[in-house]
Amino acid sequence: MSNVGLLDRLQADAPMVNPSLLACDFTRLGEEIRSLEAAGARILHLDVMDGHFVPNISFGIPIVEAVRRATELPLDVHLMISEPARYVRQFRQAGADLLTVQIEAAPEPAALLEEIRSLGALAGLTLNPPTPLETIEPYLPYCDLVLVMSVMPGFGGQEFQPVALGKLQRLRKLTDSQMLLSVDGGVNRQTLGLCAQAGANVFVTGTALFSEEDYSRFIRDMTALARQCQLVQEKTCSR
C-alpha cells in the first residue's frame, strides 16, 4: 500500500487506540499481537530507545522485523534516538509504515521528513512536554502525523502532563483534517477524553491497555469515548 493509501486508511479508522508494544509481555509477543488484532487494533506502536537520547534502552531493528512478520497491521515506529537520519532507511526496510522522529534530535527535520516519505512511509514529528510548539510549526507541511508527548519519553507508566492539551488544541487549528494527531504518555480512561476534546485522533496506550484482562473491551470503550468527545467538540466549534 502506498503512503497516500495508508494515510487515507488510517484517517478512515480514526479515532483509534494505538497499542504500545513496549508494555506487552515479550515472552508472548506473537500471542499478544494476535490478541490485539482480535481485539480490533488497527495499528501498532513501537518505541525505539537508544539509551542516549533517552535514559533507557528498549529494542531495535530485529524486534521491528519480528513484529512485521507477525502482523499485517501498520507499524508506527517512534524513534527516540540520537541521529535518526542514520537509521530511517533500516527501520523502513525492517517494516515500519510510519516513522516519527523527535524535533529535539533533528532540529531542522524537513529533509529527513521528505526522505521518510520518499521511502514510502508516513512521516511523523514529535516533541517533548518542555519543548515549545513553535519549534515544529515550520515543519508541519512535511508531516503526515504529529505526536504530542504528554510525558518525558523513556519509561512507561508515567502520569499524564496536561501541557499536552494546549499543544493538541493549537495543532488541530493549524493542521487540516488529513493530519493524524497523536498523543502518547499516561493515556487512559481518565485522560483520553480530554485529549480527544483537544483534537487528538490517535491515542497511544501501553500500561493502561496491557494491564486490562480484556483488550477488546478496553479498545472498544476507549474508541467510543473518543468518538463521543469529538462529537461534543465539533458541536461546540460549530456554535
C-alpha positions, 0 to 999 in steps of 0.5 A: 500500500502506498503512503497516500493509501495508508494515510487515507486508511488510517484517517478512515479508522480514526479515532483509534487506540494505538497499542504500545508494544513496549508494555506487552509481555515479550515472552508472548509477543506473537500471542499478544499481537494476535490478541490485539488484532482480535481485539480490533487494533488497527495499528501498532506502536513501537518505541525505539530507545537508544539509551542516549537520547533517552535514559533507557534502552528498549529494542531495535531493528530485529524486534521491528522485523519480528513484529512485521512478520507477525502482523499485517497491521501498520507499524508506527515506529517512534524513534527516540534516538540520537541521529535518526537520519542514520537509521530511517532507511533500516527501520523502513526496510525492517517494516515500519509504515510510519516513522516519527522522529523527535524535533529535539534530535533533528532540529531542522527535520524537513529533509529527513521528513521528505526522505521518510516519505520518499521511502514510502512511509508516513512521516511523523514529528514529535516533541517533548512536554518542555519543548515549545510548539513553535519549534515544529510549526515550520515543519508541519507541511512535511508531516503526515502525523504529529505526536504530542508527548504528554510525558518525558519519553523513556519509561512507561507508566508515567502520569499524564502532563496536561501541557499536552492539551494546549499543544493538541488544541493549537495543532488541530487549528493549524493542521487540516483534517488529513493530519493524524494527531497523536498523543502518547504518555499516561493515556487512559480512561481518565485522560483520553477524553480530554485529549480527544476534546483537544483534537487528538485522533490517535491515542497511544496506550501501553500500561493502561491497555496491557494491564486490562484482562480484556483488550477488546473491551478496553479498545472498544470503550476507549474508541467510543469515548473518543468518538463521543468527545469529538462529537461534543467538540465539533458541536461546540466549534460549530456554535 
